[in-house]
Amino acid sequence: MCLICGWIYSEIDGDPEHGIAPGTAWAAVDMNWTCPECGARKEDFEMIAV
């Protein structure tokens, strides 16, 4: 979950609009990827249980 805006990355859905295919594990997401909602960096995300 993005600590800035609350957007949640789903490994099932990925982020295909930004080059992350569905099924991509969070660990495999490139460090240069940014939150599609607010532009926060990957380091600004925290793992949560959903």
MDAnalysis code that builds the backbone (N, CA, C; Angstrom):
import MDAnalysis as mda
import numpy as np

u = mda.Universe.empty(150, n_residues=50, atom_resindex=np.repeat(np.arange(50), 3), trajectory=True)
u.add_TopologyAttr("name", ["N", "CA", "C"] * 50)
u.add_TopologyAttr("resid", np.arange(1, 51))
u.add_TopologyAttr("resname", ["MET", "CYS", "LEU", "ILE", "CYS", "GLY", "TRP", "ILE", "TYR", "SER", "GLU", "ILE", "ASP", "GLY", "ASP", "PRO", "GLU", "HIS", "GLY", "ILE", "ALA", "PRO", "GLY", "THR", "ALA", "TRP", "ALA", "ALA", "VAL", "ASP", "MET", "ASN", "TRP", "THR", "CYS", "PRO", "GLU", "CYS", "GLY", "ALA", "ARG", "LYS", "GLU", "ASP", "PHE", "GLU", "MET", "ILE", "ALA", "VAL"])
u.atoms.positions = np.array([
    [0.837, -1.174, 0.000],
    [0.000, 0.000, 0.000],
    [0.888, 1.245, 0.000],
    [0.496, 2.214, -0.799],
    [1.234, 3.479, -0.839],
    [0.985, 4.241, 0.452],
    [2.053, 4.633, 1.133],
    [1.930, 5.368, 2.387],
    [1.520, 6.821, 2.160],
    [1.624, 7.295, 0.931],
    [1.275, 8.677, 0.622],
    [-0.218, 8.818, 0.324],
    [-0.743, 7.958, -0.576],
    [-2.134, 8.126, -1.003],
    [-3.049, 6.948, -0.694],
    [-2.489, 5.804, -0.264],
    [-3.309, 4.655, 0.082],
    [-3.599, 3.698, -1.059],
    [-3.067, 3.952, -2.263],
    [-3.282, 3.054, -3.404],
    [-2.657, 1.703, -3.093],
    [-3.338, 0.616, -3.435],
    [-2.857, -0.724, -3.119],
    [-2.443, -1.454, -4.386],
    [-1.189, -1.918, -4.420],
    [-0.692, -2.740, -5.522],
    [-1.162, -4.165, -5.305],
    [-1.772, -4.732, -6.325],
    [-2.222, -6.120, -6.273],
    [-1.350, -6.959, -7.201],
    [-0.703, -7.979, -6.655],
    [0.128, -8.858, -7.481],
    [-0.719, -9.570, -8.535],
    [-1.978, -9.832, -8.227],
    [-2.867, -10.493, -9.188],
    [-3.124, -9.581, -10.386],
    [-3.373, -8.303, -10.124],
    [-3.710, -7.351, -11.187],
    [-2.489, -6.709, -11.834],
    [-1.404, -6.571, -11.096],
    [-0.235, -5.859, -11.609],
    [-0.575, -4.393, -11.844],
    [0.100, -3.786, -12.792],
    [-0.171, -2.403, -13.204],
    [0.129, -2.315, -14.694],
    [-0.687, -3.020, -15.529],
    [-0.392, -3.113, -16.959],
    [-0.299, -1.771, -17.675],
    [-1.011, -0.767, -17.201],
    [-0.939, 0.553, -17.832],
    [0.436, 1.185, -17.679],
    [1.210, 0.672, -16.720],
    [2.543, 1.213, -16.457],
    [3.631, 0.150, -16.591],
    [3.342, -0.900, -17.376],
    [4.364, -1.891, -17.712],
    [4.543, -3.038, -16.744],
    [3.654, -3.203, -15.767],
    [3.763, -4.295, -14.796],
    [2.653, -5.299, -15.098],
    [3.033, -6.460, -15.611],
    [2.061, -7.470, -16.028],
    [1.317, -8.071, -14.846],
    [0.051, -8.470, -15.066],
    [-0.670, -9.190, -14.009],
    [0.127, -10.410, -13.563],
    [0.095, -10.696, -12.272],
    [0.837, -11.825, -11.733],
    [2.260, -11.487, -11.314],
    [2.674, -10.235, -11.456],
    [4.034, -9.826, -11.083],
    [4.129, -9.641, -9.567],
    [5.026, -10.399, -8.960],
    [5.247, -10.287, -7.516],
    [5.802, -8.907, -7.183],
    [5.461, -8.405, -6.009],
    [5.946, -7.087, -5.577],
    [7.469, -7.029, -5.614],
    [8.126, -8.094, -5.211],
    [9.595, -8.121, -5.197],
    [10.192, -7.945, -6.595],
    [9.422, -8.296, -7.624],
    [9.908, -8.207, -9.001],
    [9.618, -6.847, -9.647],
    [8.851, -5.992, -8.977],
    [8.547, -4.671, -9.515],
    [9.817, -3.826, -9.463],
    [10.151, -3.189, -10.576],
    [11.361, -2.384, -10.689],
    [11.373, -1.251, -9.658],
    [12.540, -0.953, -9.124],
    [12.686, 0.121, -8.127],
    [12.327, 1.498, -8.708],
    [12.354, 1.646, -10.028],
    [12.028, 2.922, -10.664],
    [10.533, 3.106, -10.902],
    [9.741, 2.072, -10.636],
    [8.292, 2.164, -10.788],
    [7.756, 3.167, -9.769],
    [6.713, 3.891, -10.143],
    [6.095, 4.842, -9.215],
    [4.598, 4.592, -9.111],
    [4.018, 5.019, -8.026],
    [2.583, 4.864, -7.775],
    [1.797, 5.548, -8.890],
    [0.841, 4.843, -9.497],
    [0.069, 5.447, -10.578],
    [-0.877, 6.557, -10.108],
    [-1.142, 6.628, -8.824],
    [-2.050, 7.654, -8.301],
    [-1.331, 8.946, -7.909],
    [-0.188, 8.810, -7.226],
    [0.454, 10.025, -6.699],
    [1.917, 10.187, -7.099],
    [2.507, 9.167, -7.753],
    [3.896, 9.269, -8.189],
    [4.921, 8.914, -7.124],
    [4.469, 8.394, -5.980],
    [5.406, 8.005, -4.925],
    [6.292, 6.858, -5.413],
    [7.478, 6.774, -4.870],
    [8.411, 5.715, -5.249],
    [8.082, 4.410, -4.545],
    [8.601, 3.310, -5.080],
    [8.351, 1.988, -4.508],
    [8.731, 1.934, -3.030],
    [9.761, 2.649, -2.638],
    [10.195, 2.636, -1.238],
    [9.167, 3.290, -0.308],
    [8.186, 3.996, -0.883],
    [7.134, 4.619, -0.092],
    [5.913, 3.701, 0.076],
    [6.083, 2.418, -0.223],
    [5.020, 1.429, -0.066],
    [5.322, 0.545, 1.124],
    [4.267, 0.024, 1.739],
    [4.397, -0.896, 2.873],
    [3.478, -2.076, 2.637],
    [3.959, -3.289, 2.934],
    [3.169, -4.492, 2.773],
    [2.044, -4.525, 3.795],
    [0.831, -4.834, 3.324],
    [-0.317, -4.984, 4.217],
    [-1.044, -6.269, 3.859],
    [-1.796, -6.810, 4.788],
    [-2.621, -7.988, 4.515],
    [-3.982, -7.520, 4.024],
    [-4.453, -8.149, 2.950],
    [-5.776, -7.795, 2.425],
    [-6.661, -9.016, 2.367],
])
